[in-house]
Amino acid sequence: MEKRPRSFYFLAGFFILFVLFLYGPTLTIGILSFQGPQGGLTFPMNGVSTYWFADLFREQAVGDIWGAFRRSLVLGLMVMVTTLVVSVMAGLAFRKRFDGSGMLFYLAITSLVIPSILISLGVGLIFNQLGLPVHWATSGFGAQLTWTLPFGLLIMFAVFNRFDKSYEEAARDLGATASQTIRHVVLPIIAPSLIGVALFGFTLSYDEFARTLLTAGSYNTLPLEIYGMTTNVTTPVIYALGTLTTAFSFLVIGVFLATVWVVGKRRARFGSDAGKGV
């Protein structure tokens, strides 16, 4: 058996430490959320139970947890759909050069380098100056799009830069219109990338704090509600909430990955059938 170099063990150890650094706090919160009724916020644990998870479903005196969750879910879906639609349309538009396209591109991604809290402050001030209500579904929605749209645009630009236009040419040679070509050829081919953009849009919105802080109005989203709980909650119920929200995030990611797998299997089967002349 070939002896591994020392560098292998060094890199392996470094990777293990990196993984612990990434997921250690989450694992710690997950463990502490299973404390007994007399448990506190630190180790050592005082018993093991699911008491604090059940406490989440009792009437809370610390805030509107489930209302905040519903708002974050609805807002995430709104941002996801908008990000997906706008990113695809922009990707299609930027396939052909037009006057000002370069400037428009850089303006679109500039918000990524501006501090998030300044974006939140600016959007909130604009709504106040215009006499519009500051609300999570209006100003909060707009502020979060400044975060998700640039990512969606960058993904779609990369996808279309590598897209083989011969597929579209073949469809047009067979009599397909422009809309039919996009609907039946382009979109099915880039479907995994569309799922990726949707996942980016939803998860970035669901977890966003800074850009929502000054634009959510009187009703908190879930990240804002959790932040508020850290200032007045002294029981492991906040850990139970963190564990559930983390599990929900992983569930969403799992659903999207399963969708990508199903799409990939269908495309592979379709390609196999087409090769056989079915």
Secondary structure, 3 states (H helix, E strand, C coil): CCCCCHHHHHHHHHHHHHHHHHHHHHHHHHHHCCECCCCCCCCCCCCECCHHHHHHCCCCCCCCHHHHHHHHHHHHHHHHHHHHHHHHHHHHHCCCCCCCHHHHHHHHHHHHCCCHHHHHHHHHHHHHHCCCCCCCCCHHHHHHHHHHHHHHHHHHHHHHHCCCCHHHHHHHHCCCCHHHHHHHHHHHHCHHHHHHHHHHHHHHHHHCCHHHHCCCCCCCCHHHHHHHHHHHCCCCHHHHHHHHHHHHHHHHHHHHHHHHHHHHHHHHHHHHHHHCCC
